[in-house]
Structure formats: C-alpha cells, structure tokens
Amino acid sequence: MMIKTRHPLTLVGFIIAFVGAILFSTKAIMVKLAFAEVKVDALSLLTLRMIFSLPFYLIAAFLISNKEGNLKMSGKQWIYLIFLGLFGYYLSSLFDFIGLQYISAGLERLILFLYPTFVVLINAVIYKQKINTNQKIALLLTYTGIGLAYFGELKIDAVNPNFFAGSLLIFLCAITYAIYIVGSGRLIPQIGASKFTAYAMLSATAGIFIHFLLDGKSTAVFETEGLLWYGVLLAIIATVIPTFMLSSALKQIGSNNVAIISSVGPVSTIIQAHYFLGEAIFAEQIAGTALVVAGVLILSIKTDKKQTENLVPIQKVSSDS
C-alpha cells in the first residue's frame, strides 16, 4: 500500500525546479533552429539528442549500481520505471518534436504546460491527493494566462494548414508527460532521484534508438553538416542537466509543486522565441504571461501558519540563485 506523504515547498526545491524549467524551455528554440538551418526531420534530431545524452546516463547508472548500500529494484519497480521512461521521454518527446515542425515554439510551450492540470487531476482522482489552496489559486491564474495567450496566437496563425495537427501532437505530449511526472513522483521516494532518472532515460533512449533504426535513416544523420552541434546542445543543456534537476525537485517538493513552478517555462520560451526565432509577442501573450508568473510566485507566499517554517518568501529566491 502506498504511503501518502506531504511535500512542503522549500527554497532549494523551488530553485531547482525553477532553473530546470528554464533549461527545459531552451529545447523548443534549439529544435526550431535546427529545423530551419539544417532541414532535419524530427526523429533524427530526437535520436541525436539521446545519442549525446546516453553517456551521462550510462555513467550515472554504473555509479549508482556500484554505490555502497544500493538497493536492488523489484521486478514490479523495473516494469514501472521502464513504462514511465517510454512515456516520459520517448512518446512524449516524439510527439513534441513532430509537433514543433508545424507550430511556433511559443505555442508549443503553452500547450505543453497544460500538463500540470493532468498531473493534479491524476493525483486527485487516483491517489486521492488533496489540492491545497495555494495550488488551486496558482492553477487558476496559470491556466487563465495560458488560455489567453493560446487564443491570441490562434488568431495570428489560423491560416497554417497544420496548426491544429501540430497542436494535437503537443497536447498528446502533455498527457504522456503528465503520466511520467505523476509516476516519477511516486517511484522516486522508493529508489532515489538519480537512479530513477538514469534508468528511465536509458529506457527511453532504447525506445528511440529502436524506432530510429527501423526507420532506416541512420547514415544521413551523421552526414548533415552542423547537425551534430544541435544534438550536443539539446543533450547537455536541454536534457541531461534539467532532467536530473527535475527528479531532485520531485523528491524534495512533490509533483504538484514541480508542475506548477514549471509553468514559468512558457514565459521563458516566448521571450527566447522572440529574440532567437523572430516570433511575435502580442497583447494576449503579455497578459497571459503576467498571469502565469503570478501563479508561480503565489507558491512562495506564506498563507498557512502551520507551514510557516516550510514556505519561503519569493524575495529570497533571487539572492540565493
């Protein structure tokens, strides 16, 4: 039987989740630049991302497995971990990369960040986890903001014939990623954040490699000039570092808090997309961004006297980051 644990918001957990979300937000920018500059397909780019990520996860898995006191996982835990890895970083990433071929980076990040809604609903329905007042207010503000920005972009890009297909793919990405977030929040306390991340990513990498080999484009990837650098940047900056940060944050502050803090991702992506991709920033986007930021900040406001020692004022975050 699963033991329910409460995850109070802490300063360290907040910073780790926040920075991890910013790093993850660079992914869409790199992918769009790669599509524009080297004309690569989604599966090939995703495979390169995992090729350069693989050594880090192999080393991590080796070190963890040989660490003194390492606990062996049960067969059930292995199955659960592999399932989560395939959902979180194989299916989810594949939907994401394909969808980015058809819609803007800013819109991709906005749709993707519907996933906290699914996270909270899954936790509430399946695990009977109560949604506290801070989270309710933060979710309301965050998704009102995302809705405003989405419909604003819909008016601008409605002539795009692949607009809705691309949006649907990113929506599927959000669902599969939410499954990963909820599942990892349950399994990490049992086996540890680093161990979970290493083996989940190895599982996802195996799925991506098999798909790529069956697709039959193995030689073309390494012959495309300039493409390898995108693979390296996607692997280190947008994958390896933020995945370990995310897993650590999940262990410290729980999946609901991580999901809501990570809503800063759309803000970061929209700003980067404007400067690096030339994507427009419009009134609805600005209003939506303000609401998303408000939703993130409200997590650090002391509203419950019983949790005063566990909650950190937002002013302290910048000085310690």
SULHU-V812899 format. One line per field, one symbol per residue. ss: DSSP state (H for helix, E for strand, L for the rest). phi: phi as a letter, one per 40 degrees, with the letter a starting at -180 (. if undefined). burial: I if it has 16 or more other C-alpha atoms within 10 Angstrom, else O. Layout:
# SULHU-V812899
ss=???
phi=???
burial=???
This chain:
# SULHU-V812899
ss=LLLLLLLLLLHHHHHHHHHHHHHHHHHHHHHHHHHHHHLLLHHHHHHHHHHHHHHHHHHHHHHHHLLLLLLLLLHHHHHHHHHHHHHHHHHHHHHHHHHLLLLLHHHHHHHHLLHHHHHHHHHHHHLLLLLLHHHHHHHHHHHHHHHHHHHHHHHHHLLLLLHHHHHHHHHHHHHHHHHHHHHHHHHHHHHLHHHHHHHHHHHHHHHHHHHHHHHLLHHHHHHLLLHHHHHHHHHHHHHHHHHHHHHHHHHHHLHHHHHHHLLHHHHHHHHHHHHHHLLLLLHHHHHHHHHHHHHHHHHHLLLLHHHLLLLLLLHHHHHHL
phi=.cccbcbccbcccccccccdccccccdcccccccdccbfcccccccccdcdccddcccccccccccccgcccccdcccccccdcccccbbcdccdccccccbbccccdcccdcccdccccccccccbfcccccdcccccccccccccdcccccdccbccccbdccccccccccccccccccccccccdccbhcccccdccccccccccccdccccgbccccccccgcccccccccccbbccccccccccdccbgccccccccccddccccccccccbgccbbdcccccccccccccccccccbbdcbdcbbbcccccccbc
burial=OOOOOOOOIIIIIIIIIIIIIIIIIIIIIIIIIIIOOOOIOIIIIIIIIIIIIIOIIOOIIOOIOOOOOOOOOOOOOOOOIIIIIIIIIIIIIIIIIIIIIIIIIIIIIIIIIIIIIIIIIIIOOOOOIOOOOIIOOIIOIIIIIIIIIIOIIOOOOOOOOOIOOIIIIIIIIIIIIIIIIIIIIIIIOOOIIIIIIIIIIIIIIIIIIOOIOOOOOOOOIOOOOOIIOIIIIIIIIIIIIIIIIIIIIIIIIIIIIIIIIIIIIIIIIIIIIOOOIOOOIOOIIIOIIIIIIIIIIIIIOIOOOOOOOOIIOIOOOOOOO
